[in-house]
Amino acid sequence: MALSDPPRPGAAEAVAAARRAGVRVVMVTGDHPACARAVAAEVGIDPDPVLTGRDLDGLDDATLAAAVASTPVFARVSPAHKLRLVTALQAGGEVVAVTGDGVNDAPALARADVGVAMGSSGTDVAREAAGLVLADDDVSTLTRALHEGRTLHGNLRKGVAYYLACKAGLVATVAAGVLTGMAVPFTPIQIVVLEMFMDIAGSATFAAEPAERDAMTRPPRDPGARFLDRALLGDLAAGAAALFAAVGGLYLVTASQTVAFVGWLSGHLALAWVMRTERTPVLRAGLFANRFLPWWTVVTAVAVWVVTTVPVLRETLRLTPLTGPQWTAAALVPVAAVAVLELRKAGRRAATGRPSG
């Protein structure tokens, strides 16, 4: 008679996805080494070498630290062994996540940087010790959560860079007008309208942006790295400079607040389109992959036409009618200036040696 407890459906795919994302997967089990090898091979984990709890008892901390760096499977281990393995990995600088469902997993779950308990089959002790609980007990949920986490972090970075770039560009444009002795490029009511459009675009666009194509093939980020790192500050500065050069230049040449107003609305939209991805070209990312931005582009274009053609709105916002060449310049110059930022993505891809997706 033989008994079999096969891996859950999707376990092998989840292990492969984690590896592609730069996450090392290690099996730690109380089962017999032969059983551990068979299951490891079935889900795509290298089945050799295998260290047992008895082997671990004969290793000092320094030797154990070297062993855990290259051993994919640990069998016949006790709760104390699991805790020691987590501690050794952390001592080597690893960020450790542990999954488990039993009472014997609780010490390791509590010690891990991320403890993940099974919500359906897991014990109360395991759920209390863990930081996360999988309601469906499906290990593939972890890779989906990893994907969502990377998407959220990436979109937050891009949203912050976009928002601060708009603010910096706006301040620079206003300051340039004042320093040159001209009137302020925007009236207070115009700034209120610009802020409204920027805030909605900044919040909704990046919340609706899907993950970039290489989100699950990049290595994990350093948890100690600064959020406002050099790359993000560079994107921020480049975006602000592009807006300032386009809108400030238009205003200095035309001395028209209306041209500056329309140019800014065109530029802030173009910047949102470009900054919605960090590495993938806009056209390759898909013009309609973002559910919000195409609609917001149309809404902004219609709003600009309405406020510049309806007399009562035009007077309220202190705008003036524009000629054909002024319309063309206000709409296209900011787009052209911001489009240059696409070259930064090409340089970034060349530096990392990765394709654009």
Salt bridges, closest charged atoms under 4 A:
ASP48 OD1 - ARG37 NE 2.89
ASP57 OD1 - HIS81 NE2 2.78
ASP61 OD1 - ARG84 NH2 3.21
ASP105 OD1 - LYS82 NZ 2.53
ASP124 OD1 - ARG127 NH2 2.21
ASP136 OD2 - ARG144 NH2 3.80
GLU195 OE1 - LYS167 NZ 2.06
GLU209 OE1 - ARG276 NE 2.81
GLU212 OE2 - LYS158 NZ 3.41
GLU212 OE2 - ARG279 NH2 3.72
ASP214 OD1 - ARG218 NH1 3.23
ASP214 OD2 - ARG279 NE 2.87
ASP214 OD2 - ARG354 NE 3.94
ASP229 OD2 - ARG157 NH1 3.15
ASP235 OD1 - ARG344 NH2 2.93
ASP235 OD1 - ARG348 NH2 2.77
GLU278 OE2 - ARG157 NH2 3.44
GLU278 OE1 - ARG279 NH1 3.78
GLU342 OE2 - LYS345 NZ 2.63
